[in-house]
C-alpha cells in the first residue's frame, strides 16, 4: 500500500491525477467517527509533513495528523484504506 503522504503528494502535484474529485476520511477522536474532508479544503504547511489543517463550516481551524487518515476516495470510489 502506498504511504498516505505519497498519495497526497501525487494528488496535489500530478495535475492529471489530481484533477479528479478527492475526499479523505479521517478518524476524529472527539466525535468517535470518520469525518470526510475534500482534498481541496485541506491546508498544508510546507515545513510540516505530519499533518494538515482545514477550516470547518463553523469557521474552526482543525489540525489533523496524517496518521489519522483512514480512507481516500477518488470520484466517490474508495481507493485507499488503512484498517488499523
mmCIF file of the N, C-alpha and C atoms, coordinates in Angstrom:
data_MODEL
# 
_entry.id   MODEL 
# 
loop_
_atom_site.group_PDB 
_atom_site.id 
_atom_site.type_symbol 
_atom_site.label_atom_id 
_atom_site.label_alt_id 
_atom_site.label_comp_id 
_atom_site.label_asym_id 
_atom_site.label_entity_id 
_atom_site.label_seq_id 
_atom_site.pdbx_PDB_ins_code 
_atom_site.Cartn_x 
_atom_site.Cartn_y 
_atom_site.Cartn_z 
_atom_site.occupancy 
_atom_site.B_iso_or_equiv 
_atom_site.pdbx_formal_charge 
_atom_site.auth_seq_id 
_atom_site.auth_comp_id 
_atom_site.auth_asym_id 
_atom_site.auth_atom_id 
_atom_site.pdbx_PDB_model_num 
ATOM 1   N N  . UNK A 1 1  ? 0.849   -1.177 0.000   1.00 0.00 ? 1  UNK A N  1 
ATOM 2   C CA . UNK A 1 1  ? 0.000   0.000  0.000   1.00 0.00 ? 1  UNK A CA 1 
ATOM 3   C C  . UNK A 1 1  ? 0.897   1.245  0.000   1.00 0.00 ? 1  UNK A C  1 
ATOM 4   N N  . UNK A 1 2  ? 0.551   2.211  -0.818  1.00 0.00 ? 2  UNK A N  1 
ATOM 5   C CA . UNK A 1 2  ? 1.300   3.457  -0.901  1.00 0.00 ? 2  UNK A CA 1 
ATOM 6   C C  . UNK A 1 2  ? 1.118   4.248  0.408   1.00 0.00 ? 2  UNK A C  1 
ATOM 7   N N  . UNK A 1 3  ? 2.176   4.822  0.953   1.00 0.00 ? 3  UNK A N  1 
ATOM 8   C CA . UNK A 1 3  ? 2.043   5.643  2.160   1.00 0.00 ? 3  UNK A CA 1 
ATOM 9   C C  . UNK A 1 3  ? 1.155   6.872  1.873   1.00 0.00 ? 3  UNK A C  1 
ATOM 10  N N  . UNK A 1 4  ? 0.402   7.305  2.879   1.00 0.00 ? 4  UNK A N  1 
ATOM 11  C CA . UNK A 1 4  ? -0.559  8.392  2.684   1.00 0.00 ? 4  UNK A CA 1 
ATOM 12  C C  . UNK A 1 4  ? 0.118   9.677  2.236   1.00 0.00 ? 4  UNK A C  1 
ATOM 13  N N  . UNK A 1 5  ? 1.292   9.976  2.749   1.00 0.00 ? 5  UNK A N  1 
ATOM 14  C CA . UNK A 1 5  ? 1.937   11.228 2.328   1.00 0.00 ? 5  UNK A CA 1 
ATOM 15  C C  . UNK A 1 5  ? 2.307   11.202 0.837   1.00 0.00 ? 5  UNK A C  1 
ATOM 16  N N  . UNK A 1 6  ? 2.652   10.024 0.320   1.00 0.00 ? 6  UNK A N  1 
ATOM 17  C CA . UNK A 1 6  ? 2.964   9.907  -1.105  1.00 0.00 ? 6  UNK A CA 1 
ATOM 18  C C  . UNK A 1 6  ? 1.697   10.062 -1.953  1.00 0.00 ? 6  UNK A C  1 
ATOM 19  N N  . UNK A 1 7  ? 0.598   9.473  -1.508  1.00 0.00 ? 7  UNK A N  1 
ATOM 20  C CA . UNK A 1 7  ? -0.660  9.605  -2.241  1.00 0.00 ? 7  UNK A CA 1 
ATOM 21  C C  . UNK A 1 7  ? -1.122  11.060 -2.239  1.00 0.00 ? 7  UNK A C  1 
ATOM 22  N N  . UNK A 1 8  ? -1.048  11.729 -1.105  1.00 0.00 ? 8  UNK A N  1 
ATOM 23  C CA . UNK A 1 8  ? -1.441  13.141 -1.048  1.00 0.00 ? 8  UNK A CA 1 
ATOM 24  C C  . UNK A 1 8  ? -0.555  13.998 -1.945  1.00 0.00 ? 8  UNK A C  1 
ATOM 25  N N  . UNK A 1 9  ? 0.740   13.715 -1.975  1.00 0.00 ? 9  UNK A N  1 
ATOM 26  C CA . UNK A 1 9  ? 1.633   14.456 -2.864  1.00 0.00 ? 9  UNK A CA 1 
ATOM 27  C C  . UNK A 1 9  ? 1.251   14.249 -4.331  1.00 0.00 ? 9  UNK A C  1 
ATOM 28  N N  . UNK A 1 10 ? 0.904   13.033 -4.692  1.00 0.00 ? 10 UNK A N  1 
ATOM 29  C CA . UNK A 1 10 ? 0.507   12.774 -6.080  1.00 0.00 ? 10 UNK A CA 1 
ATOM 30  C C  . UNK A 1 10 ? -0.772  13.539 -6.416  1.00 0.00 ? 10 UNK A C  1 
ATOM 31  N N  . UNK A 1 11 ? -1.737  13.522 -5.495  1.00 0.00 ? 11 UNK A N  1 
ATOM 32  C CA . UNK A 1 11 ? -2.986  14.245 -5.721  1.00 0.00 ? 11 UNK A CA 1 
ATOM 33  C C  . UNK A 1 11 ? -2.713  15.739 -5.894  1.00 0.00 ? 11 UNK A C  1 
ATOM 34  N N  . UNK A 1 12 ? -1.834  16.272 -5.065  1.00 0.00 ? 12 UNK A N  1 
ATOM 35  C CA . UNK A 1 12 ? -1.562  17.709 -5.077  1.00 0.00 ? 12 UNK A CA 1 
ATOM 36  C C  . UNK A 1 12 ? -0.713  18.156 -6.257  1.00 0.00 ? 12 UNK A C  1 
ATOM 37  N N  . UNK A 1 13 ? 0.234   17.331 -6.699  1.00 0.00 ? 13 UNK A N  1 
ATOM 38  C CA . UNK A 1 13 ? 1.222   17.804 -7.674  1.00 0.00 ? 13 UNK A CA 1 
ATOM 39  C C  . UNK A 1 13 ? 1.101   17.184 -9.058  1.00 0.00 ? 13 UNK A C  1 
ATOM 40  N N  . UNK A 1 14 ? 0.388   16.083 -9.209  1.00 0.00 ? 14 UNK A N  1 
ATOM 41  C CA . UNK A 1 14 ? 0.176   15.479 -10.525 1.00 0.00 ? 14 UNK A CA 1 
ATOM 42  C C  . UNK A 1 14 ? -1.133  16.033 -11.079 1.00 0.00 ? 14 UNK A C  1 
ATOM 43  N N  . UNK A 1 15 ? -1.029  16.995 -11.994 1.00 0.00 ? 15 UNK A N  1 
ATOM 44  C CA . UNK A 1 15 ? -2.212  17.706 -12.484 1.00 0.00 ? 15 UNK A CA 1 
ATOM 45  C C  . UNK A 1 15 ? -3.259  16.776 -13.084 1.00 0.00 ? 15 UNK A C  1 
ATOM 46  N N  . UNK A 1 16 ? -2.824  15.797 -13.836 1.00 0.00 ? 16 UNK A N  1 
ATOM 47  C CA . UNK A 1 16 ? -3.777  14.857 -14.447 1.00 0.00 ? 16 UNK A CA 1 
ATOM 48  C C  . UNK A 1 16 ? -4.503  14.034 -13.391 1.00 0.00 ? 16 UNK A C  1 
ATOM 49  N N  . UNK A 1 17 ? -3.732  13.429 -12.518 1.00 0.00 ? 17 UNK A N  1 
ATOM 50  C CA . UNK A 1 17 ? -4.321  12.572 -11.482 1.00 0.00 ? 17 UNK A CA 1 
ATOM 51  C C  . UNK A 1 17 ? -5.155  13.411 -10.509 1.00 0.00 ? 17 UNK A C  1 
ATOM 52  N N  . UNK A 1 18 ? -4.631  14.556 -10.117 1.00 0.00 ? 18 UNK A N  1 
ATOM 53  C CA . UNK A 1 18 ? -5.296  15.403 -9.132  1.00 0.00 ? 18 UNK A CA 1 
ATOM 54  C C  . UNK A 1 18 ? -6.520  16.129 -9.636  1.00 0.00 ? 18 UNK A C  1 
ATOM 55  N N  . UNK A 1 19 ? -6.822  16.022 -10.940 1.00 0.00 ? 19 UNK A N  1 
ATOM 56  C CA . UNK A 1 19 ? -7.991  16.695 -11.492 1.00 0.00 ? 19 UNK A CA 1 
ATOM 57  C C  . UNK A 1 19 ? -9.297  16.042 -11.049 1.00 0.00 ? 19 UNK A C  1 
ATOM 58  N N  . UNK A 1 20 ? -9.233  14.841 -10.511 1.00 0.00 ? 20 UNK A N  1 
ATOM 59  C CA . UNK A 1 20 ? -10.433 14.137 -10.040 1.00 0.00 ? 20 UNK A CA 1 
ATOM 60  C C  . UNK A 1 20 ? -10.927 14.773 -8.731  1.00 0.00 ? 20 UNK A C  1 
ATOM 61  N N  . UNK A 1 21 ? -12.072 14.332 -8.279  1.00 0.00 ? 21 UNK A N  1 
ATOM 62  C CA . UNK A 1 21 ? -12.667 14.810 -7.027  1.00 0.00 ? 21 UNK A CA 1 
ATOM 63  C C  . UNK A 1 21 ? -12.199 13.886 -5.889  1.00 0.00 ? 21 UNK A C  1 
ATOM 64  N N  . UNK A 1 22 ? -11.276 14.364 -5.060  1.00 0.00 ? 22 UNK A N  1 
ATOM 65  C CA . UNK A 1 22 ? -10.731 13.563 -3.971  1.00 0.00 ? 22 UNK A CA 1 
ATOM 66  C C  . UNK A 1 22 ? -11.282 14.022 -2.626  1.00 0.00 ? 22 UNK A C  1 
ATOM 67  N N  . UNK A 1 23 ? -11.563 13.045 -1.782  1.00 0.00 ? 23 UNK A N  1 
ATOM 68  C CA . UNK A 1 23 ? -12.015 13.281 -0.415  1.00 0.00 ? 23 UNK A CA 1 
ATOM 69  C C  . UNK A 1 23 ? -11.262 12.324 0.488   1.00 0.00 ? 23 UNK A C  1 
ATOM 70  N N  . UNK A 1 24 ? -10.864 12.811 1.659   1.00 0.00 ? 24 UNK A N  1 
ATOM 71  C CA . UNK A 1 24 ? -10.241 11.911 2.632   1.00 0.00 ? 24 UNK A CA 1 
ATOM 72  C C  . UNK A 1 24 ? -11.216 11.719 3.792   1.00 0.00 ? 24 UNK A C  1 
ATOM 73  N N  . UNK A 1 25 ? -11.066 10.600 4.461   1.00 0.00 ? 25 UNK A N  1 
ATOM 74  C CA . UNK A 1 25 ? -11.819 10.330 5.681   1.00 0.00 ? 25 UNK A CA 1 
ATOM 75  C C  . UNK A 1 25 ? -10.818 10.131 6.802   1.00 0.00 ? 25 UNK A C  1 
ATOM 76  N N  . UNK A 1 26 ? -10.930 10.960 7.842   1.00 0.00 ? 26 UNK A N  1 
ATOM 77  C CA . UNK A 1 26 ? -10.017 10.813 8.971   1.00 0.00 ? 26 UNK A CA 1 
ATOM 78  C C  . UNK A 1 26 ? -10.821 10.495 10.229  1.00 0.00 ? 26 UNK A C  1 
ATOM 79  N N  . UNK A 1 27 ? -10.162 9.810  11.160  1.00 0.00 ? 27 UNK A N  1 
ATOM 80  C CA . UNK A 1 27 ? -10.824 9.455  12.405  1.00 0.00 ? 27 UNK A CA 1 
ATOM 81  C C  . UNK A 1 27 ? -10.722 10.625 13.373  1.00 0.00 ? 27 UNK A C  1 
ATOM 82  N N  . UNK A 1 28 ? -11.886 11.131 13.796  1.00 0.00 ? 28 UNK A N  1 
ATOM 83  C CA . UNK A 1 28 ? -11.960 12.212 14.774  1.00 0.00 ? 28 UNK A CA 1 
ATOM 84  C C  . UNK A 1 28 ? -12.190 11.593 16.144  1.00 0.00 ? 28 UNK A C  1 
ATOM 85  N N  . UNK A 1 29 ? -11.219 11.764 17.028  1.00 0.00 ? 29 UNK A N  1 
ATOM 86  C CA . UNK A 1 29 ? -11.314 11.151 18.357  1.00 0.00 ? 29 UNK A CA 1 
ATOM 87  C C  . UNK A 1 29 ? -12.447 11.727 19.187  1.00 0.00 ? 29 UNK A C  1 
ATOM 88  N N  . UNK A 1 30 ? -12.724 13.009 19.053  1.00 0.00 ? 30 UNK A N  1 
ATOM 89  C CA . UNK A 1 30 ? -13.797 13.615 19.836  1.00 0.00 ? 30 UNK A CA 1 
ATOM 90  C C  . UNK A 1 30 ? -15.173 13.150 19.368  1.00 0.00 ? 30 UNK A C  1 
ATOM 91  N N  . UNK A 1 31 ? -15.344 13.069 18.063  1.00 0.00 ? 31 UNK A N  1 
ATOM 92  C CA . UNK A 1 31 ? -16.624 12.623 17.501  1.00 0.00 ? 31 UNK A CA 1 
ATOM 93  C C  . UNK A 1 31 ? -16.749 11.096 17.528  1.00 0.00 ? 31 UNK A C  1 
ATOM 94  N N  . UNK A 1 32 ? -15.608 10.408 17.542  1.00 0.00 ? 32 UNK A N  1 
ATOM 95  C CA . UNK A 1 32 ? -15.623 8.946  17.540  1.00 0.00 ? 32 UNK A CA 1 
ATOM 96  C C  . UNK A 1 32 ? -16.062 8.365  16.210  1.00 0.00 ? 32 UNK A C  1 
ATOM 97  N N  . UNK A 1 33 ? -15.825 9.106  15.127  1.00 0.00 ? 33 UNK A N  1 
ATOM 98  C CA . UNK A 1 33 ? -16.244 8.638  13.811  1.00 0.00 ? 33 UNK A CA 1 
ATOM 99  C C  . UNK A 1 33 ? -15.324 9.190  12.728  1.00 0.00 ? 33 UNK A C  1 
ATOM 100 N N  . UNK A 1 34 ? -15.520 8.677  11.514  1.00 0.00 ? 34 UNK A N  1 
ATOM 101 C CA . UNK A 1 34 ? -14.768 9.137  10.355  1.00 0.00 ? 34 UNK A CA 1 
ATOM 102 C C  . UNK A 1 34 ? -15.423 10.414 9.832   1.00 0.00 ? 34 UNK A C  1 
ATOM 103 N N  . UNK A 1 35 ? -14.610 11.450 9.646   1.00 0.00 ? 35 UNK A N  1 
ATOM 104 C CA . UNK A 1 35 ? -15.059 12.730 9.093   1.00 0.00 ? 35 UNK A CA 1 
ATOM 105 C C  . UNK A 1 35 ? -14.448 12.869 7.703   1.00 0.00 ? 35 UNK A C  1 
ATOM 106 N N  . UNK A 1 36 ? -15.241 13.271 6.740   1.00 0.00 ? 36 UNK A N  1 
ATOM 107 C CA . UNK A 1 36 ? -14.748 13.442 5.368   1.00 0.00 ? 36 UNK A CA 1 
ATOM 108 C C  . UNK A 1 36 ? -14.442 14.910 5.095   1.00 0.00 ? 36 UNK A C  1 
ATOM 109 N N  . UNK A 1 37 ? -13.327 15.113 4.392   1.00 0.00 ? 37 UNK A N  1 
ATOM 110 C CA . UNK A 1 37 ? -12.883 16.456 4.004   1.00 0.00 ? 37 UNK A CA 1 
ATOM 111 C C  . UNK A 1 37 ? -12.433 16.396 2.551   1.00 0.00 ? 37 UNK A C  1 
ATOM 112 N N  . UNK A 1 38 ? -12.887 17.336 1.745   1.00 0.00 ? 38 UNK A N  1 
ATOM 113 C CA . UNK A 1 38 ? -12.425 17.431 0.367   1.00 0.00 ? 38 UNK A CA 1 
ATOM 114 C C  . UNK A 1 38 ? -10.949 17.833 0.369   1.00 0.00 ? 38 UNK A C  1 
ATOM 115 N N  . UNK A 1 39 ? -10.159 17.196 -0.458  1.00 0.00 ? 39 UNK A N  1 
ATOM 116 C CA . UNK A 1 39 ? -8.733  17.499 -0.505  1.00 0.00 ? 39 UNK A CA 1 
ATOM 117 C C  . UNK A 1 39 ? -8.512  18.978 -0.837  1.00 0.00 ? 39 UNK A C  1 
ATOM 118 N N  . UNK A 1 40 ? -9.379  19.565 -1.635  1.00 0.00 ? 40 UNK A N  1 
ATOM 119 C CA . UNK A 1 40 ? -9.257  20.978 -1.973  1.00 0.00 ? 40 UNK A CA 1 
ATOM 120 C C  . UNK A 1 40 ? -9.414  21.910 -0.782  1.00 0.00 ? 40 UNK A C  1 
ATOM 121 N N  . UNK A 1 41 ? -10.003 21.424 0.306   1.00 0.00 ? 41 UNK A N  1 
ATOM 122 C CA . UNK A 1 41 ? -10.179 22.227 1.521   1.00 0.00 ? 41 UNK A CA 1 
ATOM 123 C C  . UNK A 1 41 ? -9.029  22.048 2.510   1.00 0.00 ? 41 UNK A C  1 
ATOM 124 N N  . UNK A 1 42 ? -8.139  21.109 2.215   1.00 0.00 ? 42 UNK A N  1 
ATOM 125 C CA . UNK A 1 42 ? -7.023  20.823 3.115   1.00 0.00 ? 42 UNK A CA 1 
ATOM 126 C C  . UNK A 1 42 ? -5.913  21.843 2.918   1.00 0.00 ? 42 UNK A C  1 
ATOM 127 N N  . UNK A 1 43 ? -5.328  22.288 4.020   1.00 0.00 ? 43 UNK A N  1 
ATOM 128 C CA . UNK A 1 43 ? -4.226  23.245 4.004   1.00 0.00 ? 43 UNK A CA 1 
ATOM 129 C C  . UNK A 1 43 ? -2.970  22.524 4.467   1.00 0.00 ? 43 UNK A C  1 
ATOM 130 N N  . UNK A 1 44 ? -1.873  22.718 3.746   1.00 0.00 ? 44 UNK A N  1 
ATOM 131 C CA . UNK A 1 44 ? -0.614  22.049 4.069   1.00 0.00 ? 44 UNK A CA 1 
ATOM 132 C C  . UNK A 1 44 ? 0.458   23.084 4.338   1.00 0.00 ? 44 UNK A C  1 
ATOM 133 N N  . UNK A 1 45 ? 1.152   22.936 5.452   1.00 0.00 ? 45 UNK A N  1 
ATOM 134 C CA . UNK A 1 45 ? 2.300   23.779 5.779   1.00 0.00 ? 45 UNK A CA 1 
ATOM 135 C C  . UNK A 1 45 ? 3.523   23.139 5.130   1.00 0.00 ? 45 UNK A C  1 
ATOM 136 N N  . UNK A 1 46 ? 4.236   23.885 4.309   1.00 0.00 ? 46 UNK A N  1 
ATOM 137 C CA . UNK A 1 46 ? 5.371   23.304 3.577   1.00 0.00 ? 46 UNK A CA 1 
ATOM 138 C C  . UNK A 1 46 ? 6.471   22.798 4.497   1.00 0.00 ? 46 UNK A C  1 
ATOM 139 N N  . UNK A 1 47 ? 6.511   23.273 5.738   1.00 0.00 ? 47 UNK A N  1 
ATOM 140 C CA . UNK A 1 47 ? 7.538   22.845 6.688   1.00 0.00 ? 47 UNK A CA 1 
ATOM 141 C C  . UNK A 1 47 ? 7.075   21.722 7.612   1.00 0.00 ? 47 UNK A C  1 
ATOM 142 N N  . UNK A 1 48 ? 5.828   21.282 7.463   1.00 0.00 ? 48 UNK A N  1 
ATOM 143 C CA . UNK A 1 48 ? 5.280   20.238 8.340   1.00 0.00 ? 48 UNK A CA 1 
ATOM 144 C C  . UNK A 1 48 ? 4.748   19.108 7.475   1.00 0.00 ? 48 UNK A C  1 
ATOM 145 N N  . UNK A 1 49 ? 5.405   17.949 7.537   1.00 0.00 ? 49 UNK A N  1 
ATOM 146 C CA . UNK A 1 49 ? 4.997   16.801 6.721   1.00 0.00 ? 49 UNK A CA 1 
ATOM 147 C C  . UNK A 1 49 ? 4.106   15.829 7.475   1.00 0.00 ? 49 UNK A C  1 
ATOM 148 N N  . UNK A 1 50 ? 3.678   16.177 8.686   1.00 0.00 ? 50 UNK A N  1 
ATOM 149 C CA . UNK A 1 50 ? 2.997   15.210 9.534   1.00 0.00 ? 50 UNK A CA 1 
ATOM 150 C C  . UNK A 1 50 ? 1.518   15.484 9.756   1.00 0.00 ? 50 UNK A C  1 
ATOM 151 N N  . UNK A 1 51 ? 1.006   16.612 9.290   1.00 0.00 ? 51 UNK A N  1 
ATOM 152 C CA . UNK A 1 51 ? -0.412  16.890 9.477   1.00 0.00 ? 51 UNK A CA 1 
ATOM 153 C C  . UNK A 1 51 ? -0.927  17.831 8.397   1.00 0.00 ? 51 UNK A C  1 
ATOM 154 N N  . UNK A 1 52 ? -2.235  18.035 8.411   1.00 0.00 ? 52 UNK A N  1 
ATOM 155 C CA . UNK A 1 52 ? -2.872  19.011 7.540   1.00 0.00 ? 52 UNK A CA 1 
ATOM 156 C C  . UNK A 1 52 ? -3.873  19.781 8.385   1.00 0.00 ? 52 UNK A C  1 
ATOM 157 N N  . UNK A 1 53 ? -4.344  20.874 7.843   1.00 0.00 ? 53 UNK A N  1 
ATOM 158 C CA . UNK A 1 53 ? -5.350  21.670 8.526   1.00 0.00 ? 53 UNK A CA 1 
ATOM 159 C C  . UNK A 1 53 ? -6.519  21.904 7.589   1.00 0.00 ? 53 UNK A C  1 
ATOM 160 N N  . UNK A 1 54 ? -7.679  22.179 8.182   1.00 0.00 ? 54 UNK A N  1 
ATOM 161 C CA . UNK A 1 54 ? -8.839  22.607 7.403   1.00 0.00 ? 54 UNK A CA 1 
ATOM 162 C C  . UNK A 1 54 ? -9.736  23.432 8.310   1.00 0.00 ? 54 UNK A C  1 
ATOM 163 N N  . UNK A 1 55 ? -10.542 24.259 7.695   1.00 0.00 ? 55 UNK A N  1 
ATOM 164 C CA . UNK A 1 55 ? -11.492 25.086 8.425   1.00 0.00 ? 55 UNK A CA 1 
ATOM 165 C C  . UNK A 1 55 ? -12.869 24.494 8.194   1.00 0.00 ? 55 UNK A C  1 
ATOM 166 N N  . UNK A 1 56 ? -13.563 24.148 9.289   1.00 0.00 ? 56 UNK A N  1 
ATOM 167 C CA . UNK A 1 56 ? -14.882 23.531 9.145   1.00 0.00 ? 56 UNK A CA 1 
ATOM 168 C C  . UNK A 1 56 ? -15.949 24.583 8.829   1.00 0.00 ? 56 UNK A C  1 
ATOM 169 N N  . UNK A 1 57 ? -17.184 24.117 8.655   1.00 0.00 ? 57 UNK A N  1 
ATOM 170 C CA . UNK A 1 57 ? -18.280 25.011 8.269   1.00 0.00 ? 57 UNK A CA 1 
ATOM 171 C C  . UNK A 1 57 ? -18.591 26.072 9.326   1.00 0.00 ? 57 UNK A C  1 
ATOM 172 N N  . UNK A 1 58 ? -18.126 25.877 10.565  1.00 0.00 ? 58 UNK A N  1 
ATOM 173 C CA . UNK A 1 58 ? -18.323 26.860 11.630  1.00 0.00 ? 58 UNK A CA 1 
ATOM 174 C C  . UNK A 1 58 ? -17.168 27.858 11.709  1.00 0.00 ? 58 UNK A C  1 
ATOM 175 N N  . UNK A 1 59 ? -16.155 27.691 10.858  1.00 0.00 ? 59 UNK A N  1 
ATOM 176 C CA . UNK A 1 59 ? -15.007 28.584 10.868  1.00 0.00 ? 59 UNK A CA 1 
ATOM 177 C C  . UNK A 1 59 ? -13.909 28.179 11.832  1.00 0.00 ? 59 UNK A C  1 
ATOM 178 N N  . UNK A 1 60 ? -13.993 26.969 12.366  1.00 0.00 ? 60 UNK A N  1 
ATOM 179 C CA . UNK A 1 60 ? -13.000 26.467 13.319  1.00 0.00 ? 60 UNK A CA 1 
ATOM 180 C C  . UNK A 1 60 ? -11.864 25.785 12.560  1.00 0.00 ? 60 UNK A C  1 
ATOM 181 N N  . UNK A 1 61 ? -10.633 26.154 12.898  1.00 0.00 ? 61 UNK A N  1 
ATOM 182 C CA . UNK A 1 61 ? -9.453  25.540 12.293  1.00 0.00 ? 61 UNK A CA 1 
ATOM 183 C C  . UNK A 1 61 ? -9.130  24.233 13.015  1.00 0.00 ? 61 UNK A C  1 
ATOM 184 N N  . UNK A 1 62 ? -8.984  23.154 12.255  1.00 0.00 ? 62 UNK A N  1 
ATOM 185 C CA . UNK A 1 62 ? -8.631  21.839 12.795  1.00 0.00 ? 62 UNK A CA 1 
ATOM 186 C C  . UNK A 1 62 ? -7.267  21.434 12.248  1.00 0.00 ? 62 UNK A C  1 
ATOM 187 N N  . UNK A 1 63 ? -6.444  20.852 13.100  1.00 0.00 ? 63 UNK A N  1 
ATOM 188 C CA . UNK A 1 63 ? -5.177  20.269 12.687  1.00 0.00 ? 63 UNK A CA 1 
ATOM 189 C C  . UNK A 1 63 ? -5.288  18.764 12.867  1.00 0.00 ? 63 UNK A C  1 
ATOM 190 N N  . UNK A 1 64 ? -5.019  18.023 11.806  1.00 0.00 ? 64 UNK A N  1 
ATOM 191 C CA . UNK A 1 64 ? -5.216  16.577 11.814  1.00 0.00 ? 64 UNK A CA 1 
ATOM 192 C C  . UNK A 1 64 ? -3.899  15.896 11.421  1.00 0.00 ? 64 UNK A C  1 
ATOM 193 N N  . UNK A 1 65 ? -3.376  15.028 12.285  1.00 0.00 ? 65 UNK A N  1 
ATOM 194 C CA . UNK A 1 65 ? -2.176  14.262 11.918  1.00 0.00 ? 65 UNK A CA 1 
ATOM 195 C C  . UNK A 1 65 ? -2.483  13.311 10.751  1.00 0.00 ? 65 UNK A C  1 
ATOM 196 N N  . UNK A 1 66 ? -1.523  13.152 9.866   1.00 0.00 ? 66 UNK A N  1 
ATOM 197 C CA . UNK A 1 66 ? -1.732  12.276 8.713   1.00 0.00 ? 66 UNK A CA 1 
ATOM 198 C C  . UNK A 1 66 ? -2.040  10.841 9.121   1.00 0.00 ? 66 UNK A C  1 
ATOM 199 N N  . UNK A 1 67 ? -1.535  10.404 10.274  1.00 0.00 ? 67 UNK A N  1 
ATOM 200 C CA . UNK A 1 67 ? -1.789  9.013  10.678  1.00 0.00 ? 67 UNK A CA 1 
ATOM 201 C C  . UNK A 1 67 ? -3.261  8.766  11.019  1.00 0.00 ? 67 UNK A C  1 
ATOM 202 N N  . UNK A 1 68 ? -4.046  9.835  11.152  1.00 0.00 ? 68 UNK A N  1 
ATOM 203 C CA . UNK A 1 68 ? -5.475  9.652  11.412  1.00 0.00 ? 68 UNK A CA 1 
ATOM 204 C C  . UNK A 1 68 ? -6.296  9.482  10.138  1.00 0.00 ? 68 UNK A C  1 
ATOM 205 N N  . UNK A 1 69 ? -5.666  9.700  8.976   1.00 0.00 ? 69 UNK A N  1 
ATOM 206 C CA . UNK A 1 69 ? -6.389  9.485  7.722   1.00 0.00 ? 69 UNK A CA 1 
ATOM 207 C C  . UNK A 1 69 ? -6.601  7.986  7.557   1.00 0.00 ? 69 UNK A C  1 
ATOM 208 N N  . UNK A 1 70 ? -7.853  7.609  7.374   1.00 0.00 ? 70 UNK A N  1 
ATOM 209 C CA . UNK A 1 70 ? -8.209  6.190  7.267   1.00 0.00 ? 70 UNK A CA 1 
ATOM 210 C C  . UNK A 1 70 ? -8.686  5.802  5.874   1.00 0.00 ? 70 UNK A C  1 
ATOM 211 N N  . UNK A 1 71 ? -9.164  6.791  5.091   1.00 0.00 ? 71 UNK A N  1 
ATOM 212 C CA . UNK A 1 71 ? -9.710  6.477  3.778   1.00 0.00 ? 71 UNK A CA 1 
ATOM 213 C C  . UNK A 1 71 ? -9.414  7.611  2.804   1.00 0.00 ? 71 UNK A C  1 
ATOM 214 N N  . UNK A 1 72 ? -9.309  7.252  1.523   1.00 0.00 ? 72 UNK A N  1 
ATOM 215 C CA . UNK A 1 72 ? -9.217  8.239  0.446   1.00 0.00 ? 72 UNK A CA 1 
ATOM 216 C C  . UNK A 1 72 ? -10.181 7.794  -0.649  1.00 0.00 ? 72 UNK A C  1 
ATOM 217 N N  . UNK A 1 73 ? -10.995 8.738  -1.110  1.00 0.00 ? 73 UNK A N  1 
ATOM 218 C CA . UNK A 1 73 ? -11.961 8.484  -2.169  1.00 0.00 ? 73 UNK A CA 1 
ATOM 219 C C  . UNK A 1 73 ? -11.600 9.314  -3.387  1.00 0.00 ? 73 UNK A C  1 
ATOM 220 N N  . UNK A 1 74 ? -11.701 8.695  -4.555  1.00 0.00 ? 74 UNK A N  1 
ATOM 221 C CA . UNK A 1 74 ? -11.497 9.382  -5.838  1.00 0.00 ? 74 UNK A CA 1 
ATOM 222 C C  . UNK A 1 74 ? -12.800 9.269  -6.607  1.00 0.00 ? 74 UNK A C  1 
ATOM 223 N N  . UNK A 1 75 ? -13.425 10.411 -6.895  1.00 0.00 ? 75 UNK A N  1 
ATOM 224 C CA . UNK A 1 75 ? -14.714 10.433 -7.590  1.00 0.00 ? 75 UNK A CA 1 
ATOM 225 C C  . UNK A 1 75 ? -15.730 9.506  -6.913  1.00 0.00 ? 75 UNK A C  1 
ATOM 226 N N  . UNK A 1 76 ? -15.717 9.517  -5.577  1.00 0.00 ? 76 UNK A N  1 
ATOM 227 C CA . UNK A 1 76 ? -16.680 8.734  -4.800  1.00 0.00 ? 76 UNK A CA 1 
ATOM 228 C C  . UNK A 1 76 ? -16.309 7.284  -4.577  1.00 0.00 ? 76 UNK A C  1 
ATOM 229 N N  . UNK A 1 77 ? -15.239 6.812  -5.195  1.00 0.00 ? 77 UNK A N  1 
ATOM 230 C CA . UNK A 1 77 ? -14.813 5.416  -5.064  1.00 0.00 ? 77 UNK A CA 1 
ATOM 231 C C  . UNK A 1 77 ? -13.677 5.322  -4.054  1.00 0.00 ? 77 UNK A C  1 
ATOM 232 N N  . UNK A 1 78 ? -13.763 4.389  -3.129  1.00 0.00 ? 78 UNK A N  1 
ATOM 233 C CA . UNK A 1 78 ? -12.696 4.163  -2.156  1.00 0.00 ? 78 UNK A CA 1 
ATOM 234 C C  . UNK A 1 78 ? -11.476 3.606  -2.884  1.00 0.00 ? 78 UNK A C  1 
ATOM 235 N N  . UNK A 1 79 ? -10.330 4.333  -2.793  1.00 0.00 ? 79 UNK A N  1 
ATOM 236 C CA . UNK A 1 79 ? -9.112  3.885  -3.485  1.00 0.00 ? 79 UNK A CA 1 
ATOM 237 C C  . UNK A 1 79 ? -7.996  3.548  -2.517  1.00 0.00 ? 79 UNK A C  1 
ATOM 238 N N  . UNK A 1 80 ? -8.139  3.944  -1.244  1.00 0.00 ? 80 UNK A N  1 
ATOM 239 C CA . UNK A 1 80 ? -7.081  3.709  -0.252  1.00 0.00 ? 80 UNK A CA 1 
ATOM 240 C C  . UNK A 1 80 ? -7.748  3.605  1.104   1.00 0.00 ? 80 UNK A C  1 
ATOM 241 N N  . UNK A 1 81 ? -7.297  2.628  1.898   1.00 0.00 ? 81 UNK A N  1 
ATOM 242 C CA . UNK A 1 81 ? -7.881  2.471  3.233   1.00 0.00 ? 81 UNK A CA 1 
ATOM 243 C C  . UNK A 1 81 ? -6.844  1.893  4.187   1.00 0.00 ? 81 UNK A C  1 
ATOM 244 N N  . UNK A 1 82 ? -6.815  2.471  5.376   1.00 0.00 ? 82 UNK A N  1 
ATOM 245 C CA . UNK A 1 82 ? -5.966  1.966  6.466   1.00 0.00 ? 82 UNK A CA 1 
ATOM 246 C C  . UNK A 1 82 ? -6.925  1.393  7.503   1.00 0.00 ? 82 UNK A C  1 
ATOM 247 N N  . UNK A 1 83 ? -6.747  0.143  7.831   1.00 0.00 ? 83 UNK A N  1 
ATOM 248 C CA . UNK A 1 83 ? -7.688  -0.512 8.741   1.00 0.00 ? 83 UNK A CA 1 
ATOM 249 C C  . UNK A 1 83 ? -7.264  -0.479 10.191  1.00 0.00 ? 83 UNK A C  1 
ATOM 250 N N  . UNK A 1 84 ? -6.021  -0.122 10.463  1.00 0.00 ? 84 UNK A N  1 
ATOM 251 C CA . UNK A 1 84 ? -5.561  -0.098 11.860  1.00 0.00 ? 84 UNK A CA 1 
ATOM 252 C C  . UNK A 1 84 ? -5.271  1.305  12.317  1.00 0.00 ? 84 UNK A C  1 
# 
